[in-house]
Amino acid sequence: MEAAFSSSQCSYEEYKETADWLLAHTEQRPKVAIICGSGLGGLADLLADKTVFPYQDIPRFPTSTVPGHAGQLVFGRLQGRECVCMQGRFHFYEGYNIHTVTYPVRVFFLLGVETLIVTNAAGGLNGSYNLGDIMLIKDHINMPGFAGQNPLCGHNDDRFGLRFSCMSDAYDRELRALAKQTAKEQGCDGFLQEGVYCMLAGPSFETIAECKALQMLGADAVGMSTVPEVVVARHCGLRVLGLSLITNNVVSDYDCVEKANHEEVLRTAQHRTQDLQRLVSHLIAKI
Ligand SMILES: *[C@@H]1O[C@H](CO)[C@@H](O)[C@H](O)[C@H]1NC(C)=O
């Protein structure tokens, strides 16, 4: 499977083949898609009337390799609303090319999805953030994009979107307002933040000098995902809401003995995951 994705972009017909297969295998027609981040795949378990497709069963779909990522597409209802959840996403650091990382987003578009909700586990760069805070993503810094890894590089297919895609409005203002209102209603507003997410390619965590640099650039949280999917989603006109669970504080002080580790990320995710799930499901009911 990986070999088929290793070199280049996919054609419209390839995405279409995947989408048509899914449409033929479920009667659900979700308008909302959710990409679940590290340790946040539990959201998909809350769906009612589920239809589950392991990635390896879906034609042309890539497969997931990280612990904490189940690797399946789940169709179902959340608060009565049809949605489709990616339980396990594809990361650039796994060795996938940037087009493969974003493959599912164009499939969602061809399924008729109009809104994409992305969640991730991120390191807090902003000194006022606490572990377990939920950050609404207001904007992003596409660091791999700076380095030439933008998923829109290559031939542009107008059936998806324009050659030059606007990103100044990537994170939908209305959806963010709705999320804030929902957080208030759900009693989550005490740990809701709003800030800038910076993506690094990973898989190594940030050095202290890198953290200081990112803080200077205005980033509030840092992670290894989300941005490529959002870029592709905006290109094809999907509305986007992004949520980061702050699962670790990055080390930006040379005297600090703490070290970043993936276990801490998964532990914190587990702790606040219910709140995040509640927020997302109540939010979906309002979209
Ligand atoms: C950190 O977050 C707070 C609260 O959201 C915000 O007011 C502030 O501008 C952010 N940035 C820095 C550098 O503190």
The ligand as a Tripos MOL2 file, in Angstrom:
@<TRIPOS>MOLECULE
LIG
   14    14     1     0     0
SMALL
NO_CHARGES

@<TRIPOS>ATOM
      1 C1         -0.8440   33.4580   25.5390 C.3       1 LIG1
      2 O1         -2.2040   33.2290   25.7990 O.3       1 LIG1
      3 C2         -2.8720   34.3130   26.3880 C.3       1 LIG1
      4 C3         -4.2780   33.8340   26.7530 C.3       1 LIG1
      5 O2         -4.9400   33.3410   25.6370 O.3       1 LIG1
      6 C4         -2.8520   35.4920   25.4140 C.3       1 LIG1
      7 O3         -3.4830   36.6040   25.9810 O.3       1 LIG1
      8 C5         -1.4110   35.8320   25.0460 C.3       1 LIG1
      9 O4         -1.4040   36.8300   24.0510 O.3       1 LIG1
     10 C6         -0.7120   34.5970   24.5220 C.3       1 LIG1
     11 N1          0.6520   34.8650   24.1320 N.am      1 LIG1
     12 C7          1.6670   35.1200   24.9450 C.2       1 LIG1
     13 C8          2.9880   35.3580   24.3150 C.3       1 LIG1
     14 O5          1.5540   35.1540   26.1530 O.2       1 LIG1
@<TRIPOS>BOND
     1     1     2 1
     2     1    10 1
     3     2     3 1
     4     3     4 1
     5     3     6 1
     6     4     5 1
     7     6     7 1
     8     6     8 1
     9     8     9 1
    10     8    10 1
    11    10    11 1
    12    11    12 1
    13    12    13 1
    14    12    14 2
@<TRIPOS>SUBSTRUCTURE
     1 LIG1         1 GROUP 0 **** ****
